[in-house]
């Protein structure tokens, strides 16, 4: 349901069809309320992480709609959809790099091997 609402908002926000009787504030509030409930109910940390990433992208998408950044809002809605799909699929997080104190970036050995293939 939330993924469908995000796609709906990606397409129509802020110019919703009159017959839908909705607005930007109502859409954002409804989606975030549902997502906050899901975050509170989830037991697995990795799923919660995906949901929180999705929530952050949703907030950014609605902020960009308000500022008139159509391309940015579309991108953030799409990121949010992907994060929620990752949560539904129980996709584990993958470490691509680690930043050490001082700013040095370390690529895990498994990632180095993949990038050289």
C-alpha positions in Angstrom: 0.0 0.0 0.0 2.7 2.5 0.9 4.7 1.8 -2.2 1.6 2.5 -4.3 1.1 5.8 -2.4 4.7 6.8 -3.1 4.3 6.1 -6.8 1.0 8.0 -6.8 2.8 11.0 -5.2 5.7 10.7 -7.5 3.3 11.1 -10.4 0.8 13.6 -9.1 2.4 15.7 -6.3 1.7 18.6 -5.8 -1.1 18.7 -8.5 -3.4 15.9 -7.3 -6.6 15.1 -9.2 -9.4 17.1 -7.7 -11.6 14.0 -7.3 -8.9 12.5 -5.0 -9.6 15.2 -2.4 -6.0 15.2 -1.1 -3.1 17.5 -0.7 0.7 17.3 -0.1 0.4 17.6 3.7 -2.2 14.9 3.9 -0.3 12.5 1.7 3.0 13.1 3.6 1.3 12.7 7.0 -0.5 9.5 6.0 2.6 7.8 4.5 4.9 8.8 7.4 2.3 7.7 10.0 2.0 4.3 8.5 5.8 4.0 8.1 6.4 5.0 11.7 4.0 2.3 12.8 5.9 -0.3 10.7 9.3 0.9 12.1 8.0 0.6 15.7 6.7 -3.0 15.0 9.7 -4.4 13.2 12.0 -6.7 15.2 14.9 -7.1 12.8 17.5 -4.3 12.8 18.3 -4.6 9.1 14.6 -4.3 8.1 14.3 -1.3 10.4 17.3 0.3 8.8 15.7 0.0 5.3 12.5 1.5 6.6 14.3 4.4 8.2 16.2 5.0 5.0 12.9 5.0 3.2 11.4 7.4 5.7 14.3 9.8 5.2 13.9 9.7 1.4 10.2 10.3 1.7 10.8 13.4 3.8 13.3 14.6 1.3 11.0 13.9 -1.6 8.1 15.9 -0.1 10.5 18.8 0.8 11.8 18.8 -2.8 8.2 18.9 -4.1 7.5 21.9 -1.9 10.7 23.6 -3.2 9.8 22.9 -6.8 12.6 20.4 -7.4 10.7 18.0 -9.6 13.7 15.9 -10.6 15.0 15.6 -7.1 11.6 14.7 -5.7 11.2 12.0 -8.3 14.6 10.5 -7.5 13.9 10.5 -3.8 10.5 8.9 -4.2 12.2 6.2 -6.3 14.9 5.7 -3.7 12.2 5.4 -1.0 10.3 2.7 -3.1 13.6 0.8 -3.5 14.4 1.0 0.3 10.9 -0.3 1.2 11.2 -3.1 -1.4 14.5 -4.1 0.2 12.8 -4.2 3.6 10.0 -6.4 2.3 12.5 -8.7 0.7 14.5 -8.7 4.0 17.6 -7.8 1.9 20.7 -7.7 4.1 22.8 -4.6 4.1 26.1 -4.9 2.1 29.2 -3.0 3.3 30.8 -1.3 0.3 33.4 0.6 2.2 34.5 1.7 5.7 35.8 5.1 6.7 38.4 5.1 9.4 38.9 7.9 11.8 40.9 10.5 9.9 39.0 9.9 6.7 40.9 6.9 5.2 38.5 4.7 3.1 38.9 1.0 3.3 37.2 -1.4 0.8 36.5 -4.8 2.3 38.5 -7.6 0.6 35.4 -9.2 -0.9 34.5 -5.8 -2.5 38.0 -5.4 -4.0 37.8 -8.8 -5.6 34.4 -8.0 -7.2 35.5 -4.6 -8.5 38.5 -6.2 -10.3 36.4 -8.9 -12.1 
